[in-house]
Amino acid sequence: MFQIAWFSAKLFFKGKLFRDPVYFIKQIAIATIIGSLVLVSLALIKLPLLLAVATSSLLTGIMMPFLFKDFKMQ
């Protein structure tokens, strides 16, 4: 299992893991921005931090399959 992770990491840093790395970075940025906005907005309405983090993480995790539905690896 560690060999698979090591091999994937080497391919990632060589730029040979994804077919379109710009698409991958764009989708990660979208998810990060939306998750951060949800977290900050929930914190601003004085929700307990534990609940705000849990809700933001859940929403971001739910978004990932939709953001990466067209994701291709080499």
C-alpha positions in Angstrom: 0.0 0.0 0.0 2.9 2.4 0.8 4.4 1.5 -2.6 1.2 2.6 -4.4 1.1 5.9 -2.4 4.8 6.5 -3.1 4.4 5.8 -6.8 1.4 8.1 -7.0 3.2 10.8 -5.2 6.2 10.5 -7.6 3.9 10.7 -10.6 2.1 13.7 -9.1 5.3 15.7 -8.5 6.5 14.8 -12.0 3.2 16.1 -13.5 2.3 12.8 -15.0 -0.6 11.7 -12.7 -3.4 13.8 -14.1 -4.4 14.4 -17.8 -5.4 18.0 -17.0 -3.7 19.3 -13.9 -5.1 22.8 -14.4 -8.7 21.4 -14.2 -7.8 19.5 -11.0 -6.4 22.7 -9.3 -9.4 24.7 -10.4 -11.8 22.2 -8.9 -9.8 22.0 -5.7 -9.8 25.8 -5.5 -13.6 26.0 -6.0 -14.2 23.5 -3.2 -11.8 25.3 -0.9 -13.4 28.7 -1.5 -16.9 27.4 -1.0 -16.0 25.4 2.1 -14.2 28.5 3.5 -17.1 30.8 2.8 -19.5 28.4 4.5 -17.2 28.1 7.5 -16.8 31.8 7.9 -20.5 32.6 7.4 -21.5 30.0 10.0 -18.9 31.3 12.4 -20.2 34.9 11.9 -23.8 33.9 12.9 -22.3 32.7 16.2 -22.7 29.0 15.6 -20.5 26.9 17.9 -17.2 26.3 16.2 -17.6 22.5 16.3 -20.9 22.7 14.5 -19.6 25.2 11.9 -16.5 23.1 11.1 -18.6 19.9 10.9 -21.2 21.4 8.6 -18.6 23.0 6.4 -16.6 19.8 6.1 -19.7 17.8 5.3 -20.8 20.2 2.6 -17.4 20.2 1.1 -17.2 16.4 1.1 -20.6 16.2 -0.5 -19.5 18.6 -3.3 -16.4 16.6 -4.2 -18.0 13.8 -6.3 -19.9 16.5 -8.3 -16.8 18.6 -8.9 -14.7 15.6 -10.0 -17.2 13.7 -12.1 -15.3 14.5 -15.3 -11.8 14.0 -13.7 -9.4 11.8 -15.7 -6.1 10.3 -14.6 -3.4 9.0 -17.0 
